[in-house]
């Protein structure tokens, strides 16, 4: 199949936005910022987890946006391989391997965060964290030197895993001995989504009805799992490896599979033949689409956090209807925005209909409305980034997002395993934190500075093409 020369920088930008805001949300000062700067269920100043508090903040969007981007990448990483002739067996095997690698990554990095190695943290813990960061390179990247035989690449990778296992087995931890149950829950969820999301996509890539049916079955099992003695409760509670898999993780497939549908549209747009200026929607329509997409995200965050539920529903309907009339009957980029807008509107409205159920929308413990609302808003974010990155081609202004999205594993751990250990070794982190915790503005600036340093590390390795891949 001949494809036109197009690139979808928007997907990398969405992934980069998600990973950078994930880092930012974890590095802002605790306790002194407004409640909407943290997860809705862990409000300041104590940040004690309260599952009874409903609402949505921008922090609650970062992980769903990343999962959505993962699903949107399936057509590019899976469908294209199938079109090249690879069998479903090979694709499933690779999905399982990717899941195993991500699970190992989750366990390895969690054991070598400095706060896991000593309390209080010391030079040994910081040096071990940096060593962990270094070992991850041969583990997850392909050697950049051309001409090396395949056995050398495999040997280096196996050696890196062996070194990691040796480190896990011999290092003393402040939290107790090594445990498979000690893992990074975010990455462990990604490992499960990489396996189950990929497998579902492999067998439904040409059949949306089958994919929607899987989501409907998952919804039914999830909602009925609370019935004591039912087969759904038995299935929901069963796990052969509780440190690795729980059926409860599969609820995030609502987001991943929704993202895969958006990715199907994005791939179709990339393969559309260019029609000169005939398929140009016009700058005014692009700007209107961008503003409507951003307005939908902001209005839902504000209204769901403030609990203005009726107003939010009316505003969402009005904005999605406006997007429909602005984009209908157009080709090219506007066709993509229209399709993504319809998909996002459907997901968002389904989520808002479920909002009163389970005591209101919550990230923890995640409610049904959370999965659909965040999927719909992720669609709107993809539209916004597509307008900026792929229509207006603001590549320089969004390069930091795109480069972070191309190397997300580095971005995720650079702060904890490299930036902050180095700052501690230089003796500058503790005084900076003491100064930054004096007021809310400085507390936010702390997060910006630490995120910026992690970003610079990520951009450096992306620039020299040292990518971590599973």
C-alpha positions in Angstrom: 0.0 0.0 0.0 1.4 3.4 -1.0 1.2 6.0 1.7 1.4 9.7 1.4 4.3 11.4 3.2 2.6 12.6 6.4 3.7 12.4 10.0 1.5 12.6 13.0 3.5 14.6 15.5 0.3 15.1 17.5 0.4 11.6 18.9 3.9 12.1 20.2 3.0 15.5 21.5 0.0 14.0 23.4 2.2 11.3 24.9 4.9 13.9 25.8 2.3 16.2 27.4 1.1 13.2 29.5 4.5 12.1 30.6 5.7 15.6 31.5 2.6 16.6 33.4 2.9 13.2 35.2 6.4 14.3 36.3 5.2 17.8 37.1 2.3 16.6 39.3 4.8 14.4 41.3 7.3 17.2 41.9 5.2 20.2 42.9 5.4 21.0 46.6 2.8 19.2 48.7 0.3 20.7 51.0 0.6 24.4 50.0 -1.0 24.5 46.6 -4.8 24.7 45.8 -6.7 21.5 45.9 -7.0 21.3 42.1 -3.3 21.0 41.8 -3.4 17.5 43.2 -5.5 14.4 42.8 -9.1 15.1 43.8 -9.1 12.3 46.3 -5.9 13.4 48.1 -6.6 17.0 48.9 -4.2 19.3 50.8 -2.9 20.0 53.3 -2.6 16.4 54.6 -3.1 14.6 51.3 -4.8 11.8 53.1 -6.6 9.5 50.7 -10.4 10.0 50.8 -12.2 7.8 48.3 -15.5 9.6 49.1 -14.4 12.9 47.5 -15.7 13.1 43.9 -14.2 15.4 41.2 -11.6 15.7 38.5 -8.4 17.7 38.3 -5.8 18.1 35.6 -3.6 15.7 37.6 -6.3 13.0 37.2 -6.0 13.3 33.4 -2.3 12.7 32.9 -2.3 8.9 33.2 -5.5 8.4 31.1 -4.0 10.6 28.4 -0.9 8.4 28.4 -3.0 5.2 28.2 -5.1 6.8 25.4 -1.9 7.6 23.5 -0.7 4.0 24.0 -3.9 2.7 22.4 -3.7 5.2 19.6 -0.2 3.9 18.7 -1.5 0.3 18.1 -2.4 0.9 14.5 1.1 2.1 13.8 2.9 -0.6 15.9 0.6 -3.6 15.2 -1.5 -3.0 12.2 1.4 -2.1 9.9 3.2 -5.2 11.0 0.2 -7.4 10.1 0.0 -5.7 6.7 3.6 -6.6 6.2 2.7 -10.3 6.6 3.5 -11.0 10.2 1.2 -13.6 11.8 -1.1 -13.0 14.8 0.9 -15.6 16.7 4.1 -13.5 16.3 2.2 -10.3 17.2 0.8 -11.9 20.4 4.2 -13.3 21.4 5.7 -9.8 21.0 2.9 -8.3 23.1 3.6 -10.9 25.9 7.3 -10.1 25.7 6.6 -6.4 25.9 4.5 -7.0 29.0 7.2 -9.0 30.7 9.8 -6.3 29.9 7.5 -3.5 31.3 6.8 -5.6 34.4 10.5 -6.1 35.0 11.0 -2.3 34.5 8.3 -1.6 37.1 9.9 -3.9 39.7 13.5 -2.8 39.0 13.0 1.0 39.1 10.8 0.8 42.3 13.5 -1.0 44.2 16.1 1.6 43.3 14.3 4.8 44.0 16.5 6.4 46.7 13.8 6.5 49.3 13.5 2.7 48.9 17.2 2.2 49.5 17.7 4.2 52.7 15.8 6.4 55.1 17.0 9.1 55.3 18.5 9.0 51.9 22.3 8.9 51.7 25.2 8.9 49.2 24.9 5.1 48.7 21.2 5.4 47.7 21.8 8.2 45.2 24.7 6.4 43.6 22.7 3.2 43.3 19.8 5.1 41.7 22.2 6.5 39.1 23.6 3.0 38.5 20.0 1.8 37.9 19.5 4.5 35.4 22.7 3.6 33.6 21.8 -0.2 33.5 18.4 0.6 31.9 20.1 1.9 28.7 21.6 -1.5 27.5 18.4 -3.1 28.7 16.0 -1.1 26.7 17.9 0.4 23.8 19.5 -0.9 20.7 23.2 -0.3 20.4 23.7 2.7 18.1 26.8 1.4 16.4 26.0 0.0 12.9 27.4 -3.3 11.6 27.3 -5.1 14.9 26.0 -8.7 14.5 22.7 -9.6 16.1 24.2 -11.8 18.7 26.1 -8.8 20.1 22.9 -6.8 20.6 21.2 -9.8 22.3 24.3 -10.5 24.5 24.4 -6.9 25.7 20.7 -6.9 26.5 20.9 -10.3 28.3 24.0 -9.0 30.3 22.1 -5.9 31.3 19.2 -8.0 32.6 21.6 -10.2 34.5 23.2 -7.2 36.1 19.8 -5.9 37.1 18.9 -9.2 38.7 22.2 -9.3 40.5 21.5 -5.8 41.8 18.0 -6.7 43.0 19.3 -9.8 44.8 22.3 -8.3 46.6 21.3 -4.7 47.6 19.9 -4.0 51.0 16.6 -2.0 51.1 15.3 0.2 53.8 11.8 -1.2 53.2 12.8 -4.8 53.7 14.1 -7.6 51.4 13.4 -7.8 47.7 9.8 -8.5 46.8 7.9 -9.0 43.6 5.1 -7.1 45.1 7.3 -4.0 45.3 6.7 -2.4 41.9 5.7 0.8 40.3 2.0 0.5 39.9 1.8 2.9 37.0 4.3 0.9 34.9 2.6 -2.4 36.1 -0.7 -1.1 34.8 1.0 -0.2 31.5 2.4 -3.8 31.3 -1.0 -5.2 31.6 -2.4 -2.8 29.1 0.4 -3.6 26.7 -0.5 -7.3 26.8 -4.3 -7.3 27.0 -4.8 -4.2 24.9 -2.5 -5.4 22.1 -4.2 -8.9 22.1 -7.7 -7.4 21.8 -6.5 -5.0 19.0 -4.8 -7.8 17.1 -8.0 -9.8 16.8 -10.3 -6.8 16.3 -8.2 -4.4 14.2 -10.5 -4.8 11.2 -13.7 -5.0 13.2 -14.8 -2.1 15.4 -18.0 -3.9 16.4 -16.0 -6.8 17.9 -13.8 -4.3 19.8 -16.9 -2.5 21.2 -18.3 -5.9 22.1 -15.2 -6.6 24.2 -15.7 -3.3 26.0 -19.4 -4.1 26.6 -18.5 -7.5 28.1 -15.8 -5.9 30.2 -18.4 -3.3 31.4 -20.8 -6.0 32.3 -18.3 -8.0 34.3 -17.0 -4.9 36.1 -20.5 -3.8 37.1 -21.7 -7.2 38.2 -18.5 -8.3 40.0 -19.9 -7.1 43.3 -22.6 -9.8 43.3 -21.4 -12.4 45.9 -21.2 -15.9 44.6 -21.5 -14.9 41.0 -19.1 -16.2 38.3 -18.2 -12.6 37.5 -17.1 -12.1 41.1 -15.0 -15.3 40.9 -13.4 -14.1 37.6 -12.8 -10.6 39.0 -11.1 -11.9 42.1 -9.0 -14.7 40.5 -5.3 -14.1 39.8 -2.6 -16.7 39.4 0.1 -14.0 40.0 -1.3 -11.3 42.3 2.0 -9.3 42.1 1.6 -9.1 38.3 -2.1 -9.2 37.3 -5.5 -8.4 38.7 -8.7 -8.3 36.7 -9.3 -4.9 38.2 -6.4 -3.6 36.0 -8.4 -4.5 32.9 -10.9 -1.6 33.5 -8.2 0.7 32.0 -8.9 -1.1 28.7 -11.8 1.2 28.3 -9.3 4.0 27.7 -6.7 2.0 25.7 -9.3 0.6 23.3 -10.9 4.0 22.9 -7.5 5.3 22.0 -7.0 2.5 19.4 -10.1 3.7 17.7 -8.7 7.2 17.5 -5.4 5.7 16.2 -7.3 4.0 13.4 -8.7 7.4 12.3 -5.3 8.9 12.6 -3.7 6.2 10.4 -6.5 6.6 7.8 -5.8 10.4 7.7 -2.1 9.7 7.1 -2.9 7.5 4.2 -5.3 9.9 2.5 -4.0 11.2 -0.9 -3.2 14.9 -0.9 -5.7 17.0 -2.8 -3.9 20.3 -2.9 -5.8 23.1 -1.3 -9.1 21.4 -1.8 -8.9 19.5 1.5 -7.7 22.5 3.5 -10.3 23.3 6.1 -9.1 26.9 6.5 -7.4 28.6 9.3 -10.6 30.0 10.9 -12.1 26.5 11.1 -8.8 25.1 12.5 -8.7 27.8 15.2 -12.4 27.3 16.0 -11.8 23.5 16.3 -8.8 24.1 18.6 -10.7 26.5 20.9 -13.7 24.2 21.1 -11.5 21.2 22.0 -9.6 23.1 24.7 -12.9 24.6 26.0 -14.4 21.1 26.4 -11.4 20.0 28.5 -11.3 23.1 30.7 -15.0 23.3 31.2 -15.2 19.6 32.3 -12.3 20.0 34.7 -13.8 23.2 36.3 -17.3 21.9 36.5 -16.6 18.4 37.6 -14.2 19.7 40.3 -16.7 22.3 41.5 -19.6 19.8 41.1 -21.6 22.0 38.7 -22.9 18.9 37.0 -26.0 20.1 35.2 -24.2 23.1 33.8 -21.3 20.9 32.7 -23.7 18.6 30.8 -25.3 21.6 29.0 -21.9 23.2 28.2 -20.5 19.9 26.9 -23.5 19.3 24.6 -23.4 22.9 23.3 -19.6 22.7 22.6 -19.7 19.3 20.9 -22.7 20.4 18.8 -20.7 23.5 17.8 -17.8 21.3 16.8 -20.1 19.1 14.7 -21.5 22.1 12.7 -18.0 23.6 12.2 -16.4 20.4 10.9 -19.2 18.5 9.0 -18.9 17.8 5.3 -15.1 18.5 5.1 -12.2 16.4 4.0 -8.5 16.2 4.9 -7.6 17.4 8.4 -11.1 18.5 9.1 -12.4 15.0 8.4 -10.0 13.7 11.1 -11.1 16.3 13.5 -14.7 15.6 12.8 -14.3 11.8 13.4 -12.2 12.3 16.5 -14.7 14.9 17.7 -17.7 12.5 17.3 -15.8 9.7 19.0 -14.7 12.0 21.9 -18.2 13.5 22.2 -19.7 10.0 22.4 -17.3 8.8 25.0 -17.6 12.0 27.1 -21.4 12.0 27.1 -21.4 8.3 28.1 -19.1 9.2 31.0 -21.3 12.1 32.0 -24.4 9.9 32.0 -22.5 7.5 34.4 -21.2 10.4 36.6 -23.8 10.2 39.4 -23.2 6.4 39.6 -20.7 5.3 42.3 -20.9 8.6 44.1 -19.5 10.8 41.4 -16.5 10.7 39.1 -13.2 9.6 40.9 -9.8 8.5 39.8 -9.4 6.4 43.0 -11.1 4.2 43.3 -11.7 4.6 39.6 -15.4 4.9 38.6 -17.0 3.9 35.3 -17.5 7.6 34.5 -13.8 8.3 34.9 -12.8 5.9 32.1 -15.2 7.3 29.6 -14.9 11.0 30.5 -11.1 10.9 30.4 -11.2 9.0 27.1 -13.5 11.7 25.6 -11.2 14.5 26.8 -8.2 12.7 25.5 -9.8 12.7 22.1 -10.2 16.4 22.4 -6.6 16.8 23.4 -5.5 14.8 20.4 -7.6 17.1 18.2 -5.9 20.2 19.8 -2.4 18.8 19.3 -3.2 17.8 15.7 -4.3 21.3 14.9 -1.2 22.8 16.5 1.4 20.2 15.4 0.1 18.7 12.1 -2.0 21.5 10.6 -0.3 24.7 11.7 3.1 22.8 11.9 4.3 24.5 15.1 7.2 22.0 15.3 9.7 24.2 17.1 7.3 25.3 19.7 6.2 21.7 20.4 9.5 19.9 19.9 9.9 19.4 23.7 6.6 17.6 23.8 7.3 15.5 20.7 10.8 14.5 21.9 9.5 13.6 25.3 6.7 11.5 23.7 9.3 9.7 21.6 11.3 8.6 24.7 8.7 8.4 27.5 10.4 5.8 29.6 13.5 8.0 30.0 11.3 11.0 30.9 9.4 9.0 33.5 12.4 8.0 35.6 15.0 10.7 34.8 14.0 12.8 37.7 14.0 10.2 40.4 17.0 8.2 39.2 19.3 10.9 37.8 18.3 14.5 38.3 17.4 14.5 42.1 20.3 12.1 43.0 22.8 14.3 41.2 21.3 17.4 42.9 21.5 15.7 46.3 25.1 14.7 45.7 25.9 18.3 44.8 24.2 19.4 48.0 21.7 21.8 46.2 18.4 19.9 46.4 17.7 20.1 50.1 18.2 23.9 50.4 16.2 24.5 47.2 13.2 22.4 48.6 13.4 24.3 51.9 13.2 27.6 50.1 10.5 26.5 47.6 8.1 25.2 50.3 7.4 28.7 51.7 4.5 29.6 49.4 2.3 28.2 46.7 4.0 30.0 43.7 7.4 28.8 44.7 5.9 25.3 45.4 4.7 25.2 41.8 8.0 26.6 40.5 9.8 23.7 42.2 7.8 21.3 40.1 8.5 23.3 36.9 12.3 23.4 37.6 12.5 19.6 38.4 10.3 18.8 35.4 12.4 21.0 33.1 15.6 19.2 34.2 14.0 15.9 33.5 12.9 17.2 30.1 16.4 18.4 29.2 17.8 14.9 30.1 15.1 13.3 27.9 15.7 15.7 25.0 19.4 15.0 25.1 19.0 11.3 24.8 16.3 11.7 22.2 18.5 14.0 20.2 21.3 11.4 20.1 18.7 8.7 19.3 19.2 6.7 22.5 15.6 5.5 22.8 14.3 3.1 25.4 12.0 0.5 23.7 10.2 -2.6 24.8 
